[in-house]
Amino acid sequence: MKDIETAVRTRYGAASQKKEEALCCPVEYDPPYLKILPAEIIERDYGCGDPSRFVRAGETVLDLGSGGGKICYIASQIVGEKGRVIGVDANREMLALANKYLDEIAKKIGFANTEFRYGKIQDLRLNLSLVDEYLNDKPIKTANDFFNYESFTENIKREKPLVADDSVDVILSNCVLNLVKPEDKEQMFAEMFRVLKKGARTAVCDNTFQIYNREPYAKDIIRVEPIESVELENAKEFDCKRTAKRSPRETKGLEYDLTDLSGETCGEGGNCC
């Protein structure tokens, strides 16, 4: 029986060569962004939504599981010349399809702001193109070769990460997160947190919440409504002196159990977010 990763690579590799209806859900995209895209990319797009609607001009966008590049090429038009789009995929065939039209699309929109990188979305430090170069030169034949390979991968993950720390404004993924093995998902989300520019979820008082909900701030803020609305006259005074990140249970309720706290102690005396 094939494992998940092998099955995914095999099926999506084949789907990069010939359209497979079973892998795609009907999605409506903003028509102007599709005009410059080749039919080959449009018909071999396998997703279930349009995450590009969360992208803004000037942002650096990371698409996890970028496939044939459709969402990346849509996002590239939205972020504009001052923005940047990075697609990451572990399927060579899909990456070849995306890269096939890189220069052509750059000429059509008037600038080049998109690139595609070979790597696993649960390990955004490991550049698989560099791994290929190493193994072509130094194939693994002995245990000692393997130890040298391990040393090499640790070095490039540290010195030449596929995606750098604190370098991305927005992460998109069109259903691909679901294809990662369950045991690798905690690492995947940790990697997403690592590459995102820091801007942690923060509790604020009602007055600040209302200010940020208006222009010119609203377009840059993702607001999270309280799990239970409290009338102002009944609300407790907001502790504005605190700086520690709050437990999800503090703002979502004591019974909230969807966030994996990884064994950390939250609440009084804790320091998890």
Secondary structure, DSSP 8 states (H G I E B T S, - for coil): ---HHHHHHHHHHHHTTS--GGG-------HHHHTTS-HHHHHT---SS-GGGG--TT-EEEEET-TTSHHHHHHHHHH-TT-EEEEEES-HHHHHHHHHTHHHHHHHHTS--EEEEE--TT-TT--HHHHHHHHHHS---SHHHHHHHHHHHHHHHHHS-SS-TT-BSEEE-SSGGGGS-GGGHHHHHHHHHHHB-S-------HHHHHHHTSTTTGGG------SS---GGG-----TT--S---HHHHH-TT---S--TT---STT----
